[in-house]
């Protein structure tokens, strides 16, 4: 049995939700397996953030924006906003901490990032994302016209396309991609929504990085280098550069305890032929 067949067989062993859902597993060359409504449009919720972050990084690469340019509260930069270290509250523009002191996952921080990106590029965030990410990658079902923190909708097939780009970047230099997917501001404490407070709440530039987090929404077989994001709509995208695989999950059931139980099982099923 080939690797694609093994992935499919392991996924078939799982008890999946009764609600509509989709799982797509891809490597750098194309889709390896899929289950459910993989061409149906679902909300991405906070999985919008990596998309907006990638568009921001493309602006940095094109010298329209600087990672260390001031942005947000006094002392904060674009880098702080991307890494959730600008000090903003989770759900309001209230500033709770000095930049770089702690990791506070923040939706308003990404909205501020969107304002900075729009000013730098001279176009709306959704238009910029479409021009520099969606069109070049052929992600035709995706719409990201609202908040860069949570507005995107699209298919799991297109989310997996983005995963392929993150495995082997074509729109971003290898150097900037590497910077974005390694820990920014190491050693900071913080809370991972849904999974509790962590001594090392590691993030890159728009991407959560697994490192040694436990519990976690990825699986035991995912490497510490795994990066990605999940959303409250019941969505996730992880990219494991060690395994050379990415997996997208979208669905109609919002994130709750079921996801904490199921998602690591999905991830371990995908990686069943890889050493833990």
Backbone as CSV, one residue per row, in Angstrom:
resi,resn,N_x,N_y,N_z,CA_x,CA_y,CA_z,C_x,C_y,C_z
1,UNK,0.852,-1.198,0.000,0.000,0.000,0.000,0.881,1.239,0.000
2,UNK,0.605,2.175,-0.913,1.358,3.411,-0.966,1.044,4.312,0.200
3,UNK,1.835,5.399,0.319,1.628,6.314,1.436,0.241,6.936,1.419
4,UNK,-0.266,7.285,0.231,-1.607,7.863,0.155,-2.650,6.877,0.647
5,UNK,-2.478,5.614,0.275,-3.406,4.587,0.731,-3.345,4.383,2.221
6,UNK,-2.146,4.466,2.793,-2.000,4.313,4.240,-2.690,5.448,4.984
7,UNK,-2.524,6.679,4.487,-3.184,7.820,5.114,-4.695,7.635,5.065
8,UNK,-5.216,7.237,3.905,-6.648,7.044,3.755,-7.166,5.957,4.682
9,UNK,-6.425,4.857,4.782,-6.850,3.751,5.634,-6.888,4.169,7.103
10,UNK,-5.904,4.944,7.545,-5.887,5.383,8.941,-7.024,6.365,9.228
11,UNK,-7.310,7.260,8.288,-8.415,8.185,8.478,-9.746,7.446,8.537
12,UNK,-9.871,6.367,7.785,-11.114,5.603,7.767,-11.410,4.937,9.111
13,UNK,-10.412,4.784,9.963,-10.612,4.151,11.267,-11.249,5.096,12.288
14,UNK,-11.252,6.395,11.990,-11.710,7.384,12.954,-13.220,7.575,12.882
15,UNK,-13.812,7.931,14.023,-15.218,8.317,14.075,-15.296,9.822,13.925
16,UNK,-15.808,10.261,12.806,-15.837,11.677,12.482,-17.195,12.284,12.847
17,UNK,-17.285,13.620,12.914,-18.545,14.266,13.298,-19.678,13.963,12.325
18,UNK,-20.915,14.016,12.847,-22.085,13.881,11.987,-22.306,15.151,11.162
19,UNK,-21.843,16.300,11.692,-21.977,17.555,10.957,-21.060,17.535,9.731
20,UNK,-21.391,18.355,8.727,-20.493,18.455,7.564,-19.077,18.850,7.985
21,UNK,-18.100,18.216,7.380,-16.697,18.502,7.673,-15.873,18.132,6.452
22,UNK,-14.602,18.515,6.484,-13.679,18.138,5.420,-12.274,18.038,5.979
23,UNK,-11.540,17.034,5.543,-10.122,16.876,5.847,-9.384,16.707,4.531
24,UNK,-8.300,17.449,4.346,-7.460,17.289,3.159,-6.007,17.202,3.618
25,UNK,-5.341,16.144,3.175,-3.927,15.933,3.474,-3.141,16.144,2.184
26,UNK,-2.075,16.934,2.262,-1.293,17.220,1.071,0.193,17.157,1.381
27,UNK,0.975,16.832,0.370,2.420,17.048,0.447,2.756,18.170,-0.523
28,UNK,4.019,18.375,-0.794,4.413,19.501,-1.640,3.969,19.338,-3.084
29,UNK,3.581,18.114,-3.475,3.255,17.838,-4.866,1.757,17.823,-5.146
30,UNK,0.949,17.565,-4.129,-0.483,17.504,-4.352,-1.204,16.772,-3.238
31,UNK,-2.513,16.658,-3.382,-3.360,16.056,-2.355,-3.042,14.570,-2.218
32,UNK,-2.867,14.140,-0.968,-2.602,12.731,-0.678,-3.862,11.978,-0.263
33,UNK,-4.775,12.673,0.407,-6.017,12.039,0.852,-7.015,13.132,1.196
34,UNK,-8.287,12.799,1.093,-9.316,13.737,1.539,-10.532,12.961,2.010
35,UNK,-11.254,13.579,2.936,-12.483,13.011,3.474,-13.510,14.117,3.619
36,UNK,-14.783,13.777,3.481,-15.839,14.742,3.701,-16.017,15.714,2.548
37,UNK,-16.635,16.845,2.882,-17.027,17.831,1.870,-15.868,18.772,1.570
38,UNK,-14.864,18.252,0.922,-13.597,18.977,0.780,-13.674,20.129,-0.216
39,UNK,-14.744,20.166,-1.014,-14.939,21.275,-1.953,-16.126,22.156,-1.564
40,UNK,-16.598,22.015,-0.320,-17.662,22.869,0.206,-17.047,24.045,0.951
41,UNK,-17.705,25.186,0.886,-17.196,26.388,1.543,-17.587,26.392,3.016
42,UNK,-16.589,26.604,3.877,-16.772,26.699,5.319,-16.094,27.975,5.823
43,UNK,-16.498,28.468,6.994,-15.755,29.577,7.609,-14.411,29.100,8.133
44,UNK,-13.399,29.937,7.978,-12.060,29.607,8.471,-11.794,30.176,9.857
45,UNK,-12.580,31.183,10.265,-12.366,31.852,11.559,-10.902,32.276,11.683
46,UNK,-10.245,31.927,12.783,-8.890,32.441,13.027,-7.821,31.833,12.132
47,UNK,-8.167,30.832,11.340,-7.212,30.352,10.336,-7.013,31.420,9.259
48,UNK,-7.829,32.473,9.315,-7.592,33.659,8.480,-6.251,34.309,8.827
49,UNK,-5.851,34.239,10.092,-4.647,34.961,10.527,-3.386,34.542,9.777
50,UNK,-3.114,33.253,9.584,-1.916,32.910,8.796,-1.973,33.431,7.368
51,UNK,-3.173,33.485,6.795,-3.326,34.028,5.448,-2.970,35.511,5.423
52,UNK,-3.494,36.257,6.400,-3.180,37.681,6.491,-1.706,37.905,6.816
53,UNK,-1.159,37.035,7.663,0.260,37.148,8.005,1.137,36.928,6.776
54,UNK,0.777,35.946,5.968,1.572,35.654,4.772,1.530,36.830,3.808
55,UNK,0.335,37.432,3.652,0.221,38.606,2.795,1.055,39.763,3.337
56,UNK,1.119,39.879,4.667,1.950,40.903,5.290,3.426,40.649,5.007
57,UNK,3.840,39.411,5.101,5.239,39.059,4.849,5.620,39.322,3.392
58,UNK,4.669,39.113,2.482,4.942,39.427,1.081,5.165,40.929,0.919
59,UNK,4.382,41.726,1.645,4.603,43.183,1.615,5.980,43.537,2.169
60,UNK,6.415,42.824,3.202,7.764,43.034,3.748,8.811,42.688,2.693
61,UNK,8.614,41.567,2.023,9.572,41.137,0.997,9.666,42.159,-0.146
62,UNK,8.555,42.814,-0.424,8.527,43.801,-1.507,8.927,45.197,-1.034
63,UNK,9.404,45.276,0.194,9.898,46.535,0.776,8.805,47.597,0.903
64,UNK,7.567,47.163,1.038,6.470,48.077,1.307,6.255,48.268,2.802
65,UNK,6.844,47.392,3.581,6.630,47.365,5.019,7.874,46.784,5.665
66,UNK,8.149,47.180,6.898,9.307,46.680,7.640,8.804,45.987,8.902
67,UNK,9.338,44.815,9.182,8.911,44.083,10.371,9.146,44.872,11.647
68,UNK,10.137,45.728,11.652,10.460,46.481,12.859,9.959,47.926,12.816
69,UNK,9.037,48.200,11.893,8.410,49.528,11.855,7.425,49.654,13.010
70,UNK,7.319,50.832,13.627,6.361,51.025,14.714,4.939,50.729,14.253
71,UNK,4.189,50.034,15.097,2.803,49.692,14.783,2.101,49.310,16.070
72,UNK,0.899,49.828,16.253,0.166,49.504,17.464,0.533,50.398,18.621
73,UNK,0.507,49.869,19.852,0.786,50.704,21.035,2.246,51.151,21.061
74,UNK,2.575,52.166,21.863,3.951,52.660,21.931,4.957,51.545,22.223
75,UNK,6.006,51.505,21.424,7.041,50.492,21.597,6.824,49.229,20.810
76,UNK,5.640,49.074,20.221,5.334,47.856,19.460,5.671,48.050,17.986
77,UNK,5.854,46.940,17.290,6.201,46.934,15.873,5.308,45.951,15.129
78,UNK,5.458,45.916,13.817,4.764,44.928,12.994,5.102,43.520,13.476
79,UNK,6.341,43.297,13.843,6.774,41.984,14.336,5.994,41.595,15.599
80,UNK,5.813,42.550,16.513,5.055,42.276,17.725,3.601,41.905,17.402
81,UNK,3.003,42.625,16.472,1.620,42.324,16.106,1.497,40.917,15.535
82,UNK,2.403,40.537,14.658,2.364,39.211,14.053,2.561,38.104,15.086
83,UNK,3.362,38.389,16.109,3.726,37.370,17.100,2.862,37.424,18.365
84,UNK,1.803,38.222,18.347,0.905,38.348,19.506,1.651,38.793,20.758
85,UNK,2.556,39.742,20.584,3.302,40.262,21.733,3.219,41.787,21.823
86,UNK,2.241,42.393,21.155,2.101,43.854,21.207,1.455,44.311,22.508
87,UNK,0.816,43.388,23.228,0.215,43.732,24.509,-1.279,43.917,24.498
88,UNK,-1.920,43.800,23.326,-3.373,43.971,23.244,-4.113,42.836,23.961
89,UNK,-5.301,43.186,24.432,-6.207,42.204,25.011,-6.650,41.208,23.935
90,UNK,-7.201,40.081,24.376,-7.688,39.046,23.457,-8.771,39.579,22.527
91,UNK,-9.735,40.333,23.073,-10.906,40.696,22.291,-11.234,42.189,22.284
92,UNK,-10.359,43.008,22.854,-10.587,44.449,22.855,-9.257,45.158,22.625
93,UNK,-9.311,46.424,22.205,-8.060,47.151,21.947,-7.361,47.625,23.211
94,UNK,-7.846,47.199,24.367,-7.177,47.542,25.628,-5.762,46.962,25.641
95,UNK,-4.793,47.754,26.074,-3.403,47.289,26.174,-3.157,46.791,27.586
96,UNK,-2.761,45.527,27.701,-2.592,44.891,29.005,-1.142,44.752,29.428
97,UNK,-0.204,44.861,28.489,1.202,44.623,28.821,2.092,45.415,27.873
98,UNK,3.320,45.664,28.302,4.292,46.297,27.429,4.689,45.329,26.318
99,UNK,4.987,45.850,25.138,5.356,44.977,24.015,6.528,44.061,24.352
100,UNK,6.397,42.799,23.934,7.478,41.834,24.089,7.585,41.189,25.453
101,UNK,6.663,41.511,26.384,6.775,40.996,27.752,6.031,39.678,27.955
102,UNK,4.922,39.498,27.239,4.127,38.281,27.387,3.398,38.018,26.075
103,UNK,2.898,36.807,25.913,2.199,36.439,24.690,0.692,36.487,24.981
104,UNK,0.010,37.477,24.428,-1.436,37.591,24.593,-2.067,37.458,23.212
105,UNK,-2.650,36.309,22.954,-3.304,36.083,21.666,-4.396,37.131,21.480
106,UNK,-4.379,37.854,20.350,-5.235,39.031,20.220,-5.837,39.160,18.832
107,UNK,-7.171,39.164,18.778,-7.861,39.498,17.531,-7.697,40.971,17.162
108,UNK,-7.861,41.905,18.109,-7.658,43.313,17.765,-6.256,43.614,17.252
109,UNK,-5.265,42.878,17.743,-3.911,43.079,17.248,-3.804,42.815,15.755
110,UNK,-4.538,41.806,15.267,-4.511,41.525,13.829,-5.341,42.531,13.040
111,UNK,-6.365,43.088,13.672,-7.097,44.157,12.994,-6.203,45.393,12.821
112,UNK,-5.408,45.702,13.842,-4.453,46.809,13.721,-3.425,46.489,12.640
113,UNK,-2.961,45.245,12.598,-2.031,44.822,11.550,-2.638,45.064,10.173
114,UNK,-3.935,44.755,10.035,-4.606,44.978,8.760,-4.608,46.447,8.364
115,UNK,-4.801,47.329,9.333,-4.770,48.764,9.050,-3.383,49.189,8.582
116,UNK,-2.356,48.664,9.231,-0.978,48.989,8.850,-0.683,48.472,7.443
117,UNK,-1.146,47.262,7.151,-0.921,46.665,5.835,-1.639,47.460,4.749
118,UNK,-2.873,47.878,5.024,-3.627,48.654,4.040,-2.934,49.976,3.739
119,UNK,-2.430,50.620,4.771,-1.724,51.888,4.556,-0.457,51.687,3.740
120,UNK,0.259,50.596,4.007,1.522,50.343,3.315,1.330,49.983,1.846
121,UNK,0.240,49.259,1.556,0.031,48.761,0.191,-0.869,49.657,-0.638
122,UNK,-1.628,50.530,0.026,-2.543,51.391,-0.694,-3.806,50.712,-1.169
123,UNK,-4.114,49.569,-0.608,-5.351,48.874,-0.964,-5.898,48.149,0.263
124,UNK,-7.178,47.774,0.215,-7.783,47.063,1.324,-7.095,45.728,1.571
125,UNK,-7.175,45.251,2.805,-6.503,44.000,3.150,-6.995,42.845,2.295
126,UNK,-8.319,42.740,2.124,-8.857,41.649,1.318,-8.369,41.689,-0.119
127,UNK,-8.295,42.897,-0.680,-7.800,43.053,-2.049,-6.329,42.663,-2.146
128,UNK,-5.535,43.058,-1.142,-4.113,42.706,-1.148,-3.926,41.199,-1.015
129,UNK,-4.672,40.573,-0.107,-4.579,39.117,0.051,-4.934,38.422,-1.254
130,UNK,-6.003,38.888,-1.891,-6.415,38.277,-3.161,-5.320,38.430,-4.220
131,UNK,-4.743,39.621,-4.300,-3.769,39.900,-5.357,-2.471,39.122,-5.170
132,UNK,-1.980,39.019,-3.918,-0.631,38.470,-3.726,-0.622,37.023,-3.246
133,UNK,-1.771,36.494,-2.788,-1.806,35.107,-2.318,-2.849,34.275,-3.070
134,UNK,-4.093,34.708,-3.052,-5.176,33.863,-3.572,-5.070,33.635,-5.076
135,UNK,-4.882,34.710,-5.840,-4.796,34.565,-7.298,-3.549,33.792,-7.712
136,UNK,-2.365,34.127,-7.212,-1.183,33.360,-7.621,-1.267,31.867,-7.302
137,UNK,-1.935,31.523,-6.192,-2.029,30.110,-5.804,-3.274,29.425,-6.359
138,UNK,-4.150,30.184,-7.030,-5.359,29.592,-7.590,-6.397,29.222,-6.549
139,UNK,-6.418,29.949,-5.421,-7.371,29.668,-4.343,-8.676,30.423,-4.623
140,UNK,-9.416,29.943,-5.613,-10.525,30.709,-6.179,-11.765,30.753,-5.298
141,UNK,-11.884,29.853,-4.325,-13.088,29.854,-3.486,-12.957,30.760,-2.265
142,UNK,-11.782,31.273,-2.011,-11.525,31.980,-0.757,-11.904,33.449,-0.874
143,UNK,-12.640,33.932,0.129,-12.966,35.345,0.263,-12.482,35.793,1.637
144,UNK,-11.720,36.879,1.678,-11.169,37.375,2.942,-11.315,38.891,2.996
145,UNK,-12.536,39.363,2.793,-12.771,40.796,2.660,-12.981,41.526,3.978
146,UNK,-13.201,40.802,5.066,-13.477,41.451,6.343,-12.257,41.535,7.224
147,UNK,-12.426,41.175,8.480,-11.333,41.246,9.440,-10.207,40.275,9.086
148,UNK,-8.948,40.750,9.115,-7.822,39.843,8.890,-7.620,38.862,10.038
149,UNK,-8.396,39.027,11.101,-8.303,38.109,12.240,-9.184,36.881,12.075
150,UNK,-10.319,36.996,11.306,-11.254,35.865,11.360,-12.277,35.801,10.241
151,UNK,-12.129,36.526,9.145,-13.236,36.661,8.187,-13.227,35.685,7.022
152,UNK,-12.153,34.975,6.769,-12.033,34.194,5.538,-13.013,33.024,5.500
153,UNK,-13.467,32.737,4.298,-14.238,31.528,4.021,-13.641,30.886,2.774
154,UNK,-13.850,29.591,2.643,-13.336,28.883,1.476,-13.381,27.390,1.700
155,UNK,-12.889,26.644,0.755,-12.910,25.190,0.840,-11.653,24.649,1.523
156,UNK,-11.769,23.417,2.004,-10.595,22.742,2.551,-9.582,22.440,1.451
157,UNK,-10.054,22.245,0.244,-9.139,22.045,-0.882,-8.232,23.253,-1.047
158,UNK,-8.809,24.457,-0.972,-7.990,25.663,-1.108,-7.126,25.904,0.127
159,UNK,-7.626,25.552,1.308,-6.790,25.684,2.501,-5.582,24.764,2.400
160,UNK,-5.779,23.564,1.847,-4.654,22.649,1.635,-3.683,23.207,0.598
161,UNK,-4.189,23.930,-0.393,-3.313,24.592,-1.360,-2.386,25.572,-0.654
162,UNK,-2.950,26.316,0.287,-2.126,27.224,1.084,-1.103,26.432,1.896
163,UNK,-1.511,25.270,2.409,-0.576,24.408,3.129,0.598,23.982,2.264
164,UNK,0.337,23.678,0.992,1.439,23.320,0.084,2.407,24.474,-0.084
165,UNK,1.853,25.682,-0.196,2.716,26.862,-0.305,3.594,27.009,0.929
166,UNK,3.038,26.700,2.081,3.807,26.824,3.320,4.847,25.714,3.470
167,UNK,4.625,24.590,2.811,5.641,23.527,2.806,6.847,23.923,1.955
168,UNK,6.574,24.446,0.775,7.641,24.848,-0.160,7.249,26.196,-0.740
169,UNK,7.680,27.299,-0.128,7.193,28.620,-0.536,7.613,29.006,-1.947
170,UNK,6.657,29.573,-2.666,6.922,30.113,-4.001,6.692,31.624,-4.043
171,UNK,5.939,32.142,-3.066,5.606,33.564,-3.049,6.472,34.353,-2.083
172,UNK,7.275,33.639,-1.314,8.098,34.243,-0.268,9.476,33.611,-0.320
173,UNK,10.494,34.360,0.002,11.840,33.788,0.020,11.962,32.745,1.117
174,UNK,12.858,31.791,0.914,13.082,30.763,1.932,13.540,31.381,3.244
175,UNK,14.304,32.471,3.166,14.830,33.110,4.370,13.710,33.725,5.212
176,UNK,12.809,34.466,4.581,11.726,35.096,5.331,10.716,34.053,5.806
177,UNK,10.472,33.039,4.999,9.606,31.929,5.419,10.173,31.260,6.660
178,UNK,11.474,31.028,6.682,12.104,30.405,7.848,11.978,31.294,9.075
179,UNK,12.139,32.593,8.901,11.999,33.506,10.026,10.576,33.495,10.571
180,UNK,9.609,33.420,9.676,8.207,33.454,10.090,7.788,32.189,10.826
181,UNK,8.452,31.073,10.554,8.031,29.790,11.121,8.960,29.278,12.214
182,UNK,9.826,30.156,12.735,10.554,29.829,13.956,10.095,30.780,15.060
183,UNK,10.404,30.433,16.289,9.847,31.160,17.433,10.340,32.602,17.452
184,UNK,9.387,33.519,17.547,9.685,34.941,17.713,9.492,35.302,19.179
185,UNK,10.415,36.045,19.737,10.378,36.407,21.160,10.290,35.136,22.025
186,UNK,11.335,34.318,22.011,11.303,33.037,22.732,11.121,33.215,24.231
187,UNK,10.558,32.165,24.840,10.489,32.083,26.288,9.330,32.799,26.927
188,UNK,8.371,33.285,26.135,7.258,34.034,26.706,6.127,33.111,27.146
189,UNK,5.560,33.440,28.297,4.380,32.730,28.767,3.143,33.274,28.064
190,UNK,2.099,32.455,28.063,0.838,32.906,27.478,-0.193,31.805,27.525
191,UNK,-1.384,32.119,27.074,-2.476,31.158,27.069,-2.846,30.813,25.634
192,UNK,-2.893,29.528,25.331,-3.386,29.064,24.045,-4.884,28.832,24.199
193,UNK,-5.737,29.644,23.544,-7.181,29.508,23.733,-7.655,28.065,23.555
194,UNK,-8.405,27.589,24.538,-8.919,26.231,24.493,-8.001,25.196,25.100
195,UNK,-6.722,25.550,25.340,-5.758,24.575,25.835,-5.018,25.031,27.086
196,UNK,-5.279,26.244,27.536,-4.749,26.670,28.822,-3.449,27.441,28.757
197,UNK,-2.982,27.808,29.955,-1.771,28.624,30.090,-0.532,27.765,29.884
198,UNK,0.459,28.338,29.215,1.674,27.613,28.876,2.895,28.437,29.259
199,UNK,3.876,27.765,29.813,5.105,28.439,30.210,5.850,28.971,28.989
200,UNK,5.817,28.184,27.900,6.432,28.609,26.651,5.359,28.585,25.572
201,UNK,4.723,29.719,25.388,3.636,29.836,24.418,4.236,30.309,23.090
202,UNK,4.815,29.376,22.362,5.663,29.714,21.219,4.855,30.018,19.959
203,UNK,5.200,31.153,19.342,4.619,31.569,18.070,5.725,32.102,17.177
204,UNK,5.498,31.979,15.876,6.334,32.664,14.911,5.662,33.965,14.520
205,UNK,5.727,34.311,13.256,5.127,35.546,12.754,3.800,35.210,12.068
206,UNK,2.758,35.071,12.874,1.439,34.717,12.375,1.118,33.244,12.454
207,UNK,2.084,32.437,12.856,1.894,30.994,12.937,2.189,30.509,14.354
208,UNK,1.283,29.674,14.890,1.593,29.026,16.152,2.567,27.885,15.876
209,UNK,3.545,27.704,16.757,4.541,26.650,16.586,4.394,25.648,17.725
210,UNK,4.356,24.378,17.396,4.053,23.356,18.395,5.116,23.281,19.479
211,UNK,6.358,23.211,19.135,7.491,22.950,20.046,7.115,21.828,21.014
212,UNK,7.145,22.094,22.345,6.873,21.008,23.301,5.532,21.174,24.003
213,UNK,4.598,21.892,23.394,3.311,22.162,24.038,2.505,20.877,24.261
214,UNK,1.942,20.781,25.437,1.024,19.691,25.753,0.092,20.144,26.860
215,UNK,-1.224,19.974,26.681,-1.904,19.402,25.509,-1.831,20.344,24.311
216,UNK,-2.146,19.757,23.153,-2.088,20.539,21.930,-3.088,19.980,20.944
217,UNK,-3.466,20.820,19.971,-4.483,20.415,18.998,-3.917,19.563,17.874
218,UNK,-2.584,19.521,17.707,-1.970,18.584,16.762,-1.735,17.258,17.488
219,UNK,-1.064,16.315,16.823,-0.917,14.979,17.385,0.430,14.717,18.018
220,UNK,0.526,13.591,18.679,1.795,13.176,19.276,2.853,12.911,18.216
221,UNK,2.425,12.569,17.003,3.379,12.282,15.934,3.860,13.534,15.212
222,UNK,3.208,14.660,15.436,3.681,15.900,14.813,5.022,16.317,15.405
223,UNK,5.925,16.749,14.561,7.231,17.185,15.026,7.109,18.499,15.788
224,UNK,8.075,18.813,16.657,8.064,20.110,17.338,8.102,21.290,16.379
225,UNK,8.568,21.078,15.159,8.656,22.155,14.168,7.315,22.443,13.483
226,UNK,6.298,21.649,13.779,4.981,21.851,13.180,4.464,23.251,13.488
227,UNK,3.898,23.896,12.481,3.334,25.232,12.674,1.979,25.309,11.977
228,UNK,1.164,26.265,12.409,-0.146,26.431,11.796,-1.064,27.264,12.659
229,UNK,-2.351,26.911,12.639,-3.341,27.699,13.371,-4.635,26.901,13.430
230,UNK,-5.443,27.168,14.463,-6.804,26.636,14.452,-7.784,27.759,14.709
231,UNK,-9.074,27.488,14.413,-10.096,28.517,14.538,-11.316,28.039,15.288
232,UNK,-12.038,28.981,15.872,-13.212,28.651,16.671,-14.376,28.134,15.833
233,UNK,-14.314,28.241,14.530,-15.363,27.679,13.673,-15.217,26.171,13.524
234,UNK,-14.171,25.600,14.123,-13.894,24.182,13.939,-12.991,23.968,12.743
235,UNK,-11.892,24.703,12.702,-11.002,24.717,11.539,-9.552,24.628,11.993
236,UNK,-8.719,23.984,11.178,-7.283,24.051,11.448,-6.484,23.822,10.179
237,UNK,-5.261,24.292,10.230,-4.249,23.980,9.222,-2.936,23.796,9.946
238,UNK,-2.339,22.605,9.807,-0.974,22.455,10.302,-0.058,22.043,9.160
239,UNK,1.193,22.431,9.309,2.239,22.128,8.343,3.394,21.517,9.127
240,UNK,3.752,20.282,8.791,4.859,19.604,9.468,6.019,19.485,8.481
241,UNK,7.015,20.367,8.585,8.106,20.351,7.608,8.988,19.112,7.706
242,UNK,8.995,18.458,8.862,9.787,17.232,9.024,9.137,16.085,8.250
243,UNK,7.826,15.946,8.400,7.095,14.900,7.677,6.862,15.270,6.224
244,UNK,6.934,16.570,5.894,6.652,17.009,4.537,5.181,16.947,4.199
245,UNK,4.321,17.141,5.200,2.879,17.062,5.002,2.194,18.269,5.629
246,UNK,1.034,18.611,5.077,0.145,19.605,5.668,-1.256,19.018,5.696
247,UNK,-2.032,19.400,6.697,-3.399,18.907,6.807,-4.345,20.051,7.129
248,UNK,-5.429,20.125,6.364,-6.470,21.131,6.546,-7.733,20.455,7.035
249,UNK,-8.393,21.090,8.005,-9.662,20.594,8.520,-10.626,21.769,8.605
250,UNK,-11.804,21.632,8.012,-12.868,22.621,8.119,-14.166,21.901,8.437
251,UNK,-15.089,22.607,9.090,-16.347,21.950,9.400,-17.411,22.910,9.867
252,UNK,-18.602,22.351,10.085,-19.755,23.133,10.508,-19.922,23.158,12.009
253,UNK,-19.177,22.320,12.745,-19.304,22.267,14.196,-18.239,23.149,14.839
254,UNK,-18.632,24.157,15.636,-17.647,25.048,16.268,-16.724,24.299,17.215
255,UNK,-15.550,24.877,17.431,-14.551,24.298,18.331,-15.105,24.165,19.749
256,UNK,-15.022,22.947,20.276,-15.376,22.648,21.667,-14.556,21.432,22.071
257,UNK,-14.989,20.754,23.139,-14.229,19.611,23.663,-14.049,18.508,22.628
258,UNK,-15.004,18.349,21.725,-14.881,17.302,20.707,-13.607,17.477,19.885
259,UNK,-13.255,18.737,19.582,-12.076,19.005,18.762,-10.795,18.699,19.523
260,UNK,-10.779,19.003,20.808,-9.613,18.706,21.643,-9.318,17.207,21.611
261,UNK,-10.378,16.402,21.524,-10.216,14.944,21.473,-9.920,14.441,20.068
262,UNK,-10.662,14.955,19.091,-10.578,14.392,17.742,-9.373,14.869,16.951
263,UNK,-9.067,16.153,17.006,-8.032,16.675,16.121,-6.670,15.996,16.299
264,UNK,-6.205,15.733,17.530,-4.943,14.987,17.642,-5.033,13.587,17.030
265,UNK,-6.208,12.967,17.093,-6.378,11.657,16.469,-6.262,11.755,14.957
266,UNK,-6.873,12.794,14.380,-6.756,13.012,12.935,-5.293,13.204,12.552
267,UNK,-4.599,14.031,13.313,-3.197,14.316,12.997,-2.340,13.058,13.107
268,UNK,-2.547,12.268,14.155,-1.760,11.040,14.313,-2.104,10.018,13.233
269,UNK,-3.360,9.992,12.774,-3.724,9.106,11.685,-3.004,9.495,10.399
270,UNK,-2.928,10.781,10.137,-2.222,11.277,8.945,-0.752,10.882,8.991
271,UNK,-0.163,10.918,10.193,1.265,10.685,10.356,1.575,9.274,10.853
272,UNK,0.666,8.340,10.645,0.823,6.992,11.204,2.062,6.271,10.697
273,UNK,2.534,6.616,9.510,3.725,5.963,8.979,4.987,6.772,9.222
274,UNK,4.872,7.781,10.129,6.024,8.577,10.524,6.330,8.322,11.986
275,UNK,7.588,8.283,12.328,7.976,8.058,13.722,7.529,9.241,14.577
276,UNK,7.089,8.974,15.834,6.701,10.071,16.723,7.854,11.010,16.972
